C-alpha cells in the first residue's frame, strides 16, 4: 500500500476517533492525549503526526485552555467524514 494512502487512512481513523470522543459535537474539545487512544497502540506515535497534518489541513482546530492544548473538529473535518462515508456506502 502506498505511504500516502496509509497516511490518509490514519488521518480518517483519527478524525473518526475525535468525532466519537466528542459524541458528534462540534463544540467539545478533548485533550491531545485522548485523541490517539482510539488507535491501536503501535499507531499512536504516528497518530500524533497525523494530528498535526489534520491541523495544518484545517480539518481540526486548536483550542488552548489552562489545562493544555485541546482540539475540536472544524466544519471542513465533518464534511471530510461525510464524504468518506458516502464513498464507503
C-alpha positions in Angstrom: 0.0 0.0 0.0 1.4 3.4 -0.9 2.6 5.5 2.0 0.3 8.5 1.3 -2.7 6.1 1.1 -1.8 4.7 4.5 -1.4 8.2 5.9 -4.8 9.3 4.7 -6.4 6.2 6.2 -4.7 7.0 9.5 -6.0 10.6 9.3 -9.5 9.4 8.7 -9.3 7.0 11.6 -8.0 9.9 13.8 -10.9 12.1 12.7 -13.4 9.3 13.5 -11.8 8.8 16.9 -12.0 12.5 17.6 -15.6 12.7 16.4 -16.7 9.8 18.5 -14.9 11.0 21.6 -16.8 14.3 21.5 -20.0 12.4 20.9 -20.5 14.0 17.5 -20.4 17.6 18.8 -18.5 20.5 17.1 -18.2 22.3 20.4 -16.4 19.8 22.6 -12.7 19.7 22.6 -10.7 16.8 24.1 -7.1 16.9 25.1 -4.4 16.0 22.7 -3.5 12.8 24.7 -7.0 11.4 24.5 -7.5 11.6 20.7 -4.9 8.9 19.7 -6.4 6.5 22.3 -8.9 5.3 19.7 -6.0 3.9 17.6 -4.0 0.7 18.1 -1.1 1.2 20.4 1.5 0.7 17.7 -0.1 3.5 15.7 -0.4 6.1 18.4 3.0 7.7 17.7 2.0 8.1 14.0 -1.3 9.4 15.3 0.4 12.5 16.8 2.0 13.2 13.4 -1.4 12.7 11.7 -3.0 15.1 14.2 -0.5 17.8 13.2 -1.3 17.1 9.5 -5.0 17.4 10.1 -4.4 20.7 11.9 -2.4 22.0 9.0 -5.0 20.9 6.5 -7.8 22.7 8.5 -9.8 19.6 9.5 -9.3 20.2 13.2 -8.8 23.4 15.2 -6.6 24.1 18.2 -8.4 25.3 21.4 -5.9 26.4 24.1 -7.1 26.0 27.7 -5.4 26.4 31.0 -5.1 22.6 31.3 -3.2 22.3 28.0 -3.9 22.2 24.3 -7.2 20.7 23.1 -8.7 20.2 19.7 -12.1 20.2 18.1 -13.4 19.4 14.7 -13.9 22.1 12.1 -16.7 22.2 9.6 -14.2 21.0 7.0 -13.4 18.0 9.1 -17.0 17.0 9.5 -17.5 17.4 5.7 -14.5 15.2 5.1 -16.0 12.5 7.3 -19.4 12.7 5.5 -17.5 12.5 2.1 -15.7 9.4 3.3 -19.0 7.8 4.5 -20.6 8.4 1.1 -17.7 6.9 -0.7 -17.9 3.7 1.5 -21.6 3.3 1.2 
